[in-house]
Amino acid sequence: MHPTIHVLICTNDAETELTLRSFADNHPDISGIQMAETWTKTLSEAVHFDVLYLDASLIPSPAALNLIPDGVSVILLAKNSNECRRYRGTRVRSCLLTPVSLESFQWTIRSVQPMYAAEMA
């Protein structure tokens, strides 16, 4: 059995929110899911979560990612690869292009599980 993962989804895109919530609700290793629609709410809630799915359009600047507590894995949600490149070299662990596929979602969850860390590196 894997440790349970707590997920915070921060997006104001309804389709992305529904997709990620559906994937998370049906993943056996995820035990807690919460939504945040603003950067401010994300910062106040992030400390309670293991994984943060964060919409690139809500981040004020790449430097703002330094405000997210250590230990939280940041998965960037981006509309295009240029948004991914903008945040390269920051706290972003990986980048998912929207719409998010089930396979890419599952990969990100697996990448944050300690038992798979060496395999994914």
N, C-alpha and C positions, 0 to 999 in steps of 0.2 A: 504494500500500500504506500502511496506517495503522500507526502505532506500536503495538506490542503492549501490552496492558493486563494488569496483574496484579491479581487480585481476592481479597479476603479476605471470607468469609461468616461472620458471627457470629450464630448463632441456636441455640437448643436445641429448636426445633420441627422434627421430622423431615421433615414434608411440605414445609415451606418450604426446608429444606436440599436435599432431593432435587430440587425444582423449580428452584431457582437453580443448582445444580450441573449439571443437565441443560442449562439454557439457556446457561450459561457454557461447558460442554464443546463445544457446537455453534456457538459464536460465533467467526467467523474472526479477530477482533481480540483475543481473549483468549488469552494464552499460559500463564498461571499461575493456579491456583485453590487456595486453602487454606481449611480450616475452623477455626473457633474457637468453643468453646461457653461461654466465660466472659469477663467483662469484663477480668479480669487477663490472660488469654491474648491477647485482642484488643489491649490496650495494648502488650504486649511484641512483637507481630508486625506491627502496623499500619505501622510505618516502612518495611517491605519491599514495600508494596502501593500501587497507584494508586487503587483503589476499595475502599471498605469498605461492605458491606451489613450493617447493624447493627440487630438486633432491639431495639426500644424497651424491652422488658421487662428487658433486661440492663443498661441504663444506670442507674447509681446516682442521677444528677441531671443536669439540663441543663448545669450548670457543669462536670461531669466530661468533657464533650466537648472542653473546652479542652486536655485531656491528649493528644488524638490529634495526631500530628505534622502540621505544615503540609504542604500538598501532597497530602494524602490526601483524596479526595472521599468524603464520608460520605452514604450513601443509607440513610435510616431505613426499617425494616420495621415496619409498625404494623398492629394489628388493627382500629383505627378512627380516624376523623379527629380525635378528641380527643387521641390520642397524637401525631399530626402537629402539632397546634396547640401542644402542650406544649413542643415543641422548635423552634418558630418563632423566628427571630432568633439561632439558635446556628450552629454549624459545619455543620449539616445542609444539604446541597445540594438534596436532594429527598426526598420521602416516598412510599413504595409501600405500598399497602394489601395485606394478605395475604388470600386467596391471590394471588400475583403472576402477572400475565399475561405472555405472551411479548412482547407489544407494549410494555408498560410497562418491562420489563427492557431491551429493545433501545433504548428511548428514553433510559434512564439511561446506557447505555454510549455512545450517540452524544453525549449531553450532555457527557461528560468528554473526548471526543476533541478535541484542539486545532483541527483543521481545521473542526469544526462549531461551535466556541464562539460565534462571532458570529451564526450562523444561529439558534442555540437561545436567545440572549439576548432 
